[in-house]
Amino acid sequence: MCSTTLKSVKGLGELERSIMDILWAEKAALTAREVGRLIADRDLAPTTVMTVLDRLTRKGFLRRTRDGRAWRYEPAESRDSYIAELMLGALDMTGDRSAALTRFAKAVSGDEAEILRRALTELED
């Protein structure tokens, strides 16, 4: 989520995360009923699904559009954007960003380090 979308990135609760996972996996916006059907491991009341979708919309995680009498929901940003904001939030909590970044760089795999190198090179160009 870009900073302009959310004032602050907050962690998602278990049900919120399950719903976001469903919406991130879908190509099209879904209604509350469709989301409820896709949460196979839970027996949730339709009103519970609608409440969580509304809360995620108010938090800035979802956008909604009218489709007849129903609302269709889609993620405001990609999963990658959300994870990047969580990582930046964690970095903001450190007293020494440089030390935290160095420790992170030492902890990633060789393939992940190469991805970071390419991304940094692209930023420099």
N, C-alpha and C positions, 0 to 999 in steps of 0.2 A: 504494500500500500504506500503510495507516495505520501509525503508529509502533508501535501495539500488535501489529500483525501481524508486522512485520519489525523486528528489532533495528536493522538498518541496511540501507538499500537498496543493493544491489550491482548493478553493470552486468551485463547478460546477455551470455554468449558468443554467437557466431554461430548455433550450433545451438539453444541455449536460446531465443534470440530468434525463430528460425523456428518453433519449437514453440509458443511463447507466442502468436505471431501467428495460428497456426492455431486455438488454443484460444480466443483473444479473438474470433475471427471466428465461431465456432460458437455456436449457441444452447443446445446440450445438452452434457453431459459426454461425453468420448470415451475409448475404450480405447486402449491403446498400439498395438494393431493398426490401429485407425482413424486414429490420428495418423500412423503409418508410411505408410499408403496416401495420406494427404494431402500428404506431403512428396514431391512429384512430381519435384523437381529433384535428388534425392539417392538413392543406392542404399545405404540403411542397414540393418544387421542389426537384427532385432526387439529383440535384447538391448541395442543401443545406444540405441534409442528408450526402452526401459524404464528404462535407467540414467539418462538425462537427465530423464525424468519423475519418477523417484524423487528425484533431486538437486533439481529445482525444488520438489518437495513439501517436502523438508527445509529448503530456503531460505525457505519460506513463500509462494512464488508460486502454488502449486497446492493444492487440496484434493482428496482422493480418497475414493471410496466403493466398497465391494465390490458387484460385480454377478456373482453366481455365483462362478466361479473367477478372473474378471478384475477389475481395478480400473478405475474410470471417473475421469477427471481433468477438473477445471474450474478456471479461474482463481480465486484467492482474492480478487482485487480487479480492478477494471476497468483497461484500458489507460490511461485518463485518470488514475486514481489513481497508477499506476506512474510516468507521466511527471511528474505534479505532485511526487512524492517525489524524482525525479531533479533537478527544477528547484530544490527546496528544498535538496537536498544540495549542488548547485552554489553556491547562495546562501550556504550555511554556510561554504564555502571562501573566500569573499571577506573581505578585511580591513575592507571598508566596505560593509555591506549597503545603506545608503541610496544610495551612489553606484552600486552595481550595479543596484539597482532603477530608479534614474533613467535610467541608460543603456539598460536593457532597455525601459523605457516609451518612450524616444525612438526605439528601433529597430523597434517593432511598427508594423504598418499601421494606417490609420485605422479599419478595421473591427475589428481586434484591440483597439485602444485603446477602442473603444466597448464591446466585450465586457467588458474589464477594468473600465470605468466602471460598467456595469450590475452586475457582480459585487460591486464595492465598495459600491455603493448598497444592494444587497440585504443586505450584512453590517451596514450602519449602521441599517437598519430594524428 
